């Protein structure tokens, strides 16, 4: 069985190099606003699932949440552990497997860390595993790209130069996925990677979350938590609550 694209790509230094300029201040502002709006209480617990190198889990812990960051990448977790303290820890874990953690008041899946799997049965399985880690009435926060807007404004190709390498990037729609092919030119080497993310709509999420016994209570459209618009919003931020029984 071949290694999934995300397990290959996210473990490379090129991935972190290409996306090095993601705005940590924007992430900090979003998470602070989110915690305020959701009335997060000091001492509540949170799971940051697909936490990467831990920058968002770190901010969650700074908002008073007892936070566990979980990611598939051993390399990312080893990096994140430099942030650990009494109320912030990190573990390797796979959302496609039942997670031996929790239960939590909050599960956060941030910055499009979902939609990577080859079929929707696996996406539904991942959401059910998230639901299992929640306390009754606990909430899932799913921060996803606004697929509708991206599909209408897809940039076919561009080139990114960094000190390490040059990245030739092409994008296309393919069988319900937004596919990004990345050619890395580094010295005398040329390497190819792929990102493949399912272009879920808000209705798609509602149906899958319903199967996981999670009720959508709000959909926001950006990090300022403005209302969601399929045509105009930059993000699709879904807040869903676990049923009590």
MOUR-V596387 format. One line per field, one symbol per residue. phi: phi as a letter, one per 30 degrees, with the letter a starting at -180 (. if undefined). psi: psi as a letter, one per 20 degrees, with the letter a starting at -180 (. if undefined). burial: 1 if it has 24 or more other C-alpha atoms within 12 Angstrom, else 0. A space follows every 10 residues. Layout:
phi->???
psi->???
burial->???
//
This chain:
phi->.ddeeddddd ccddedddcd cedddddddd ddddddddhd cejdcbccci didjddeede ddcjddcccb bddddddddd ddddaecbbb bdabddbdcd bjdcdbbcbc hhcaicddad dddddddddd dddddeidbc cccbddeedd ddbdddaabb cbddaccccb bacbhicccc cbcccbiccb bbbbcbbddd cddededddd ddiccdcabc caddidddbe dcddbbcccb cddda
psi->pqpqhhhggi jqhhghghkh jpohhggggg hggghghjlp qpirqqpopl icjjhhhggg hijjpopppp qhoggghhgh iiiqahkorq qprpiiqppl qaqqhqppoq lmkrjiriri hhghgghhhg hhiqqpjrqp oooqqnhggg hhkpohqrpp prhgrpoopq qrpoljqopo poppoocjqp qprqpoppmq rhhggggghg hjlpppiqor irijkrqpph hhqhroopoq ppqh.
burial->0000111011 1001100100 0000001101 1101100101 0001111111 1111111111 1111111111 1111111111 1011001111 1111110010 1111111111 1111111001 0011111111 1111101111 1111111111 1000000000 0000111111 1110001111 1111100000 0111111111 1100110110 0111110111 1111100101 0011111111 11000
//
